[in-house]
Amino acid sequence: MWQGDLDVGEMFYNYLLDPAIQQFCGVDIDPYLGNKASPARMSWLLWRQCVMGLNTYPHGCIQMHSLAEEFLHGQWMDVNNPFYYESIALNFPGPLSYNPSKPWLCKFNTVAGAVANDMLTYRRGQNN
């Protein structure tokens, strides 16, 4: 069995802001242009990605991450999908069939005869 760890702590910068609020997020660089910017010249730089400090920042980014996970899992019932599984294998301590080298609970792919792939995201709570 293999396990990978992907640090998504700074993933928020990868998600786009809602187009309805993009026009309100940015920086006015007019004071730094040296001369007064003409009305025809744009002196407002817009942010397209999520930024720190927005009230909707955590909710929108976690929502988009969850949608991405759902898309990546695809149709788990398709035999060609790496996340395909047919049953849940139980391996709890106590019975004679218990094997300490195997997980206590896992999705099992009977076609491949192995533990099915899975992808989980741990989200730390605000008080942790």
C-alpha positions in Angstrom: 0.0 0.0 0.0 1.3 3.5 -0.8 0.4 6.8 0.6 1.2 10.3 -0.7 1.0 13.6 0.9 0.1 16.7 -1.0 0.4 20.0 0.9 -2.5 22.2 -0.3 -2.0 24.9 2.3 -1.4 27.6 -0.3 -3.9 26.3 -2.9 -6.2 29.2 -2.5 -4.2 31.3 -4.9 -5.0 28.8 -7.7 -8.8 29.4 -7.6 -10.4 32.3 -9.5 -12.6 34.8 -7.8 -16.3 35.0 -8.8 -16.5 37.2 -11.9 -19.1 39.3 -10.2 -16.6 40.5 -7.5 -13.4 40.6 -9.6 -14.1 44.2 -10.6 -14.1 45.2 -7.0 -10.8 43.5 -6.0 -7.6 45.1 -6.8 -5.2 47.9 -6.2 -5.3 51.5 -7.3 -1.7 52.3 -8.6 -2.6 55.9 -9.5 -0.4 57.4 -6.7 2.6 55.5 -7.9 2.4 56.5 -11.6 4.3 59.8 -10.9 2.0 61.9 -12.9 -1.8 61.9 -12.7 -3.3 59.2 -14.8 -5.7 60.3 -17.5 -9.2 59.0 -17.3 -8.6 57.0 -20.5 -5.7 55.2 -18.8 -6.5 52.3 -16.4 -4.7 52.8 -13.0 -6.6 50.0 -11.3 -5.0 46.5 -11.3 -7.5 43.8 -10.7 -7.0 40.5 -9.0 -8.5 37.4 -10.7 -7.4 34.8 -8.1 -8.5 34.6 -4.5 -6.6 36.8 -2.1 -6.2 36.9 1.7 -8.7 39.0 3.6 -11.8 38.5 1.6 -14.8 37.3 3.6 -15.7 34.7 1.0 -12.1 33.6 0.6 -12.1 30.2 2.6 -15.6 29.2 1.6 -15.2 29.7 -2.2 -11.8 28.1 -2.3 -12.8 25.0 -0.3 -15.9 24.7 -2.4 -13.9 24.8 -5.6 -11.4 22.2 -4.2 -14.3 19.9 -3.3 -15.7 20.2 -6.8 -12.3 19.4 -8.2 -12.0 16.3 -6.0 -15.4 15.2 -7.2 -14.4 15.7 -10.8 -11.2 13.8 -10.3 -12.9 10.8 -8.7 -15.1 10.5 -11.9 -17.5 7.6 -12.2 -16.3 5.2 -9.5 -18.6 2.5 -10.9 -16.6 2.3 -14.1 -14.2 -0.7 -14.0 -11.5 1.3 -15.8 -11.5 4.1 -13.2 -8.6 3.8 -10.7 -11.1 4.7 -7.9 -13.4 1.8 -8.8 -14.3 -0.5 -5.9 -16.9 -3.2 -5.4 -16.8 -3.8 -1.7 -15.6 -2.6 1.7 -13.1 -4.8 3.3 -13.2 -5.0 7.1 -10.1 -6.1 9.1 -10.7 -5.4 12.8 -8.7 -6.8 15.7 -10.3 -9.8 17.4 -11.2 -12.4 14.8 -8.6 -15.0 13.8 -8.8 -13.6 10.2 -7.3 -10.3 11.5 -4.1 -9.3 9.6 -2.2 -6.4 11.2 -0.4 -5.6 8.0 -3.7 -4.6 6.3 -5.9 -1.5 7.0 -8.9 -1.9 9.4 -11.3 -0.5 6.8 -10.7 0.0 3.1 -12.4 0.0 -0.3 -11.6 -3.2 -2.2 -11.3 -3.6 -6.0 -12.2 -7.3 -6.6 -11.3 -7.0 -10.3 -7.7 -6.1 -9.5 -7.7 -8.1 -6.3 -6.3 -5.1 -4.4 -7.2 -2.2 -2.2 -8.8 0.5 -4.4 -7.3 3.9 -4.9 -8.7 6.8 -2.8 -8.0 10.4 -2.3 -8.9 12.2 0.9 -8.4 15.8 2.1 -7.9 16.7 5.7 -9.3 20.1 6.5 -8.3 21.4 9.9 -11.0 23.2 11.8 -10.8 26.8 12.8 -10.2 26.0 16.5 -7.5 23.4 15.9 
